[in-house]
Amino acid sequence: MSSSVLLTKANTSFCLDLLKKLSEEDKSTNIFFSPFSISAAMAMVMMGARGNTAAQLSETLGFTEAMERVSADVPLMSSDPSGRNVRTQQISRLPNYLLKVFSCCPQCLKAQDEDQDDVHAKFSELLSDYDKEPALILSNRLYGEQSYVFDETFLVKTQKHYKAELETVDFRNNAEDSRLNINMWVEKQTKGHIVDLLSESVLDSRTTLVLVNAIYFKGKWKMQFNTEDTTEEEFRINKNETKPVKMMHIKSKFHTNSIPELNCEILEMPYEGEDLTMIIILPNDIEDDTTGLEKLEKELTFDRFMEWTRPDMMGWNTAHVKLPRFNMEETYDMKDVLSSLGIVDAFDVSRSNFSGMSRANDLVLSKVLHKAVVEVNEEGSEAAAASAAVINDRAVIVPTMFTADHPFLFFIQHKPTQMLLFAGRCCSPQ
């Protein structure tokens, strides 16, 4: 089972679920986040979770379904006609008192641990691959209360799989200094793009552990826009509103695809080296009463995304591309979003099970914070993101023009692994 197959399925499914959930909150706002950063941070959380808490994390992050789909023979699993994992579903729905009984079954515990180990080992393979990309920097770190005793196995595994060293800090007596220390590390790892990931009062004397993932990307287009061709043009925010933007122009050969059933076009714009690429999905026009993206966001699934962007479905065509310059800086408190997607017990002090982090099993996930920044211009793209989990006590129809003068979706992908590192929705270029 290759790392790219397993985690691409999980990461892409989680990315699209998250995009839809964030879109529900405001159908006309810009969105930008790193699904890989959030997944990596939450996978470290899952490493210390057990029982129902671990099952919910695995299912929401897409690991459970991905492993079912990739592996034809998974121990102790049976499937219903829809192909879902009956064992995991049944476990995740059990009340806590029955989970304790279930956890006494050594064979069941062993299967759950093996599933988790497989996920973390594959994250480790991906992180090693990304270390070879000069345009990418990925960093993980743990910050633990100096007086708290963490499970040694948990610390060894986070170091082994995520290269996340534990730095002991004094949350109990000096939470503010600890916050500034963490923010300084994130700012350094993201080349100054992510500032103040943790705001004042996020940490206090009850904070026990902070898990941080930071990702930074700076790529130059393989075919760069000429700044002299950039002009001021109108961007249609919706059917009734427009705003002036700096519109970049280039005519060159690109991989493109047309999706008639959803009336949209796809453009792939590679960065230097071609391992990293931006995929833009653009409706042909604004057809709904908001941004024109509602139908696309609703219908976009893992299978469709992978089918539409398959190399043999993307034609190599000459296109005149018009793309606005834009910057985004988005900050999210992910607790409510992740809870609505299925991660519930981790945030509940009476139900959380992080006995893999500490034998005392007295920990609860209180915050999941994510901040992401992107700049797209004539030279290329610069993007950064950081996530922190705080624990407390297809026949191609060739478009002659690709004119992104109205809202569109975009993704920054690592092509060799097909992993979506960043995802966004541009509704109003800044």
N, C-alpha and C positions, 0 to 999 in steps of 0.2 A: 504494500500500500504506500504510494509515494506521498511525500509531504505536500507537494504542490496540489495533488488531486484532493486530498482530505481537507486541507486548510483553505484552498481556493473555494471549494463548495461551501464550507462553513462561513468563511469571511464574507464572500459575496452575498450569501443569503442574509447574514446578519446586517450587512451594509444596506441592502435594499429594504429590510424590515425597519431599520433605524431611519432611513431616509423617509419612508412613508409615515412613520410615527411623528417625526419632527415636522413633516409637511402638514399633518393634521392640525397642529397647534396654530399655524399661520400659513395659509396657502399662498401668500404673496411676498414672503420674506426671503432674503438670501439665506442659504444654508451652506456650511462648510465644516467638515469633520474628517478625522482619520479613523476609519473602521478598524484598521490594523492596530493602531495605538490603543484603542479602547479594548479590542479583543485581547491583546497581549497583557494589558493591565489586569483585565478580569480573569484571564487564564491563570495569572499568578495568584489571584484571590482563590480561584477554583482549586489550585494546588493544595491549599490548606483547608478546603471545605470537605465535608463528609455528608453522607446520607442524603436527605431531601435537598439540603442547601446545594450540594454538589450537583445533584440531578437537575435542578432548575437552572443553574449556571450553564451546564453542559447543553441543555436543550435550547435555551435562549440564544446562546452564542453560536448555535448551529453545529456543534461538535457531534451530538447524538445522531442527528439525521445524516450527517456527512459520513460517519463511520458505518451506519447501516447501508448507505447507498454504495460506498466504495467496497466494503467487505461483504463477500457472499456468505461467509461463515464466521459469525461472531458468537463466542461461547455464551450459553445461557440466554439466548435471545430467540424469541419467536415473533413472527410478524402477522398482523391482521391483513385483510385483502388490500388495504391502502398502502401497505409496505411500511407502516410505522412500527417502531420498536415497542412491542407490548410490555416487555419486562421493565424498561426504563419508565414508560408511562405509568405502569402500575405502581412502581416504587415511588415516583414523584408525587402520586396522589394519596399515598398512605398518610394517616395521621401520625404524629410524632411517637405516640406510645407503641404503634405497630412497627414504625421504622426501627425502634430499639430492638424489637424481636427479630426483624429482618437482618439487622446489622450483626446479629449473633451467628448468622450463617456464613461460615468461612468461605465457602465456594462463591457465594454471591458477592461478598466483600472483595475477594480476589479478582473477580471479573470487573467490578467497578474500578478498582485500582489499576488494572491492566489497561482499561479504556483510557483513563486519565493519563497514565504514563505515556501512552501512544501519542496523545495530543501534545504533551509537553516536549517529547522527543522531536516531533515534527516542527514545532515552533523553533526548537534549537537549530534544526537543519536550515530553516528559512533565515534565521538571524545570521547564521554563518554565511549563507549565500549573499545576504544584503551587505555584509561587511566588505565584500569585494566591489561594491558599487561606490565609486568616488563621489557621486552626486547625493548619496544617502548617508545619513547618520542616525542610528537607532541606539538608544540608551535606556537601561532599566536600573532602578535603584530602590532599596528598601531603607526606610528610616524607622527605627524601633526605639521605644522607650527604654532607657538604659537600665531601669530597675526590673524590667519584665523578662521572664524566661520563655524564650521561643523554642519550639521543637527543633532539635538539631537537624533532623531529616528534612524538614521543610526548608531550612536555610541552605542546606547542601544542595537540594534540588533546584531552588530558585537561582543559585549561583551556577549550577551545572547547565540548566536549560535556558535561562534568560540572562546569564551573566550579570545578575542583580546582586551586588554586594550589600550587606547590611551595615548601615552607619548608625551607631547608637547616638541618640540625642536625649535631651532632658525636656520631654513634653510636660512632665509633672510639675516642674518648678519654673520652666521658662519656655512656654509654648511659642511665644512671639519670636524669640531668637531662632527657634527650630523652623518656624514658618519662613523666615527670611533666608535661612540657610538652604532650605529646599527650593525656594523660588530662585535663588542665585544659581543653584546647580542647573535647574531647568533652563534659565535664561542663557547660561553658558553653552549648554548642549544644543540649543536651537539658534545659536549665533545671534542672540539678542532679540529674536522675534517673539518669543513667548515671555512676557513680563507679568509678574504677579499672578501666577497660576492659582495660588492659594491666597484668597483675600483675607483681610483681618477677621478674626473671630472664628474662622473655619476650624482651627485647632485650639484645644484647651487642655487642661490638666488631665482629662480623661482619655485623651488620644493615646493609643498604644502603638499603632503601626500605620505608616503611610507607604503605599506602593506607587511608584511613579514610572511611567513610560514616556519618553520624549522621542519625537521623530522629526528630522529636518531634511528638506529636499531642495536643491537648487539645480535646475536643469536649463540648458540652452537648447532652443529649437534646432533640429537638424536643418530645416529651411527657415531662416529668420526673416521676420518682416522688415521691410525698409521703413525707417522712421519718417522719411520724406513722403511716404505714401499715406501716412496716417492723417485722417481728416475728421473734422467734427461733424457728426451725423446724429440723427434722432434714433433713440432706442425706444421701442414700443413696450411699455411696462404692462399694459393690458389693452383692451379694445379702445379705451378712451384717453389714456394718459401716455405721454411720451416725455423723454428727457434727453438733453444733449450728452453725448459721450464721445470719447476719442476712439474712432473706429479704425482698426488696423486692416491692411489689405495685403494679400499675397496671391499670386497665381502660380501654382506648381502642381506636381503630381502627388496625390495622397491616396490612402486607402479609404474608400467610402462604401456605404451601403444605403439602400433605400428600403423602408419598411412600410409598404402600402397599407397594411391592415391598421396601423396606428398613425398613418400619414406623417411620418417623420423621417429624417435623414441622420446618418451616422458618419462622423468624420474622425479619422485617427491622425493625430499630429505627433510624430515621434520627436524625442529629444536626442541630442548627440549621443552616439553609441547605440541607440535604438532599443536598449533593454527597457527603457522607461518611455511611456507614451501617454498622451492625453486623449481620451475618448470623449467626444462631444455628441450628445443626442439632442437634436433640434426638431421640434414640430414644424411642419411646413407653414403653419399659420396659427394665430390665436383663435381657437374655436370655442372655448368656454368663457365664462364670465369673469375669470380671474387671470391667470398667467398663461393659459393654454397648455399647461403641463399636467392638469388633473388626470386625464385619461391615461397618459403615458406613465405617470407615477403609480397609478392603480394597477395597470396591466404588466408592469415591469417585474419579471421574476428572474431567478437564477438561470433557469433553462433558456428563457428568451434572450437574456443578456449574452450568455455563452454562445447561443446559436447565431445571433446577429453579428457578433464580433469574431466569429471563426475566420481564420485566414482565408479559407476558400470561399467565404461569403463576402469578403471585403474586396471590392474591385480596385484596381490600381488605375486611377483616372486623373486627368487634369481638371482642376477645379479652381475657381476664383473664390477665395475664402475672405470673408469679412467678419472679424472678431473684435469685440470691444476690449480695450484695456480695462482691467478691473482689479480691485483689492478687496479682500474680505478679512475680517477679524471677528470670529464668533466664539462665544463662551457658553458652555452648557453645564447645568447641574443635572446629571444624568439619572439621579435617583428615581424620580417619578417615571421617566421614560422607560428605564430598565425594569421597574416594577410592573408597568403596564404590559411589558413584553413577556413577563413570566418570572423574573427574579424577585421573589417576594420574601422568602424566609431569611435570606442573608441580611436584610434590613430590619428584621424583627428580633428584638432582644430576647424574646421568650422562645423563639423557634430556630434561631441561627445555630449552625453547627460548624465551628471552625476548630474542631479538635485536632485537625492536622497541623495547625499552627501552634497550638498550645494544649497540653494535656489538661489544663484547667478548664478549657472550653468555655471561657468567659468573654469571648470577643463577639462584636457585631459590626457589620458594615454600615457606616453612618453617612458617608459621602462618596460620590463618584463624580469628579470634576474633569471637564475636558475643555481645552482651549485650542483653536486652530486658526492659522493665518495663511493667506495665499496672496501672491501678487503675480499677475499675468501681464506681460508687456511684449514689446517687439523682440526682445532678446530671448525670452523664455519664461519660465515660471520659477517662483521661489515660494516654498510652502513649509510650514512647520506646525506641529501639533504636540500636545502633551496631555496625558491622562493621569489622574491621581485617584486612587481608591483609599479612603480614609477609614480605618477600622478602630472603633472605640471599645472602650470597655463596652448568409442567404442569397435566385436570378437577380442580379444587381441592376437597378435603374440609375443611370449615372446623372448626378446633379451637375449642371454646368456652373451653377452658383451655389455657394453655401454661405448664406447671409444670416449671421447670428445677430439680428437687430431686434430680437424679442427673446423672452425667457428660454433658457436651455439647461440641461443637466450636463455635468462633466465629471470625469473620473480620471485620476492619475494611476496608471497600472504598471506593475512590473511584469513585462511580457513573458520572460522565461518561466515564471511561476503563475502568471495570470492573476496575481494578488492585487486587489484594489487597496492602494495605500491611502488615497484621499478620495473623497466624494463631495460633490457640491451641487447646488442649484443657484443659478445666477438669474435673479428676477429684476434687479436694479443695479447695474454696474456703478461702483463708486470710484 
